[in-house]
C-alpha cells in the first residue's frame, strides 16, 4: 500500500504540473500541485476506508486530481 500512496503523489504532481503547463488552470505551478496532491490523498484514504474506486489506483489518482482542480474555486484569480 505504501507504493500505491507514493505513486498517487507522483501522478497527482504530474497532473498538477501539466494542468498549469497546458493552461487548464491559472493557479501557479506550486498551488496546482498542492491542490492535486491534496485531492489525491483524500480519495486515496476514502478508497482505503470505504472501498470506493473508479478502477486501478493510477486512474483514481488522475480522476481525483482533476476533480480537485475543478472543485477548488479559482475563478477570481488572474
Secondary structure, DSSP 8 states (H G I E B T S, - for coil): -HHHHHHHHHHHHHHHHHHHHHTS--S-HHHHHHHHHHHHHHHHHHHHHH---SSSHHHHHHHHHHHHHHHS--TT--
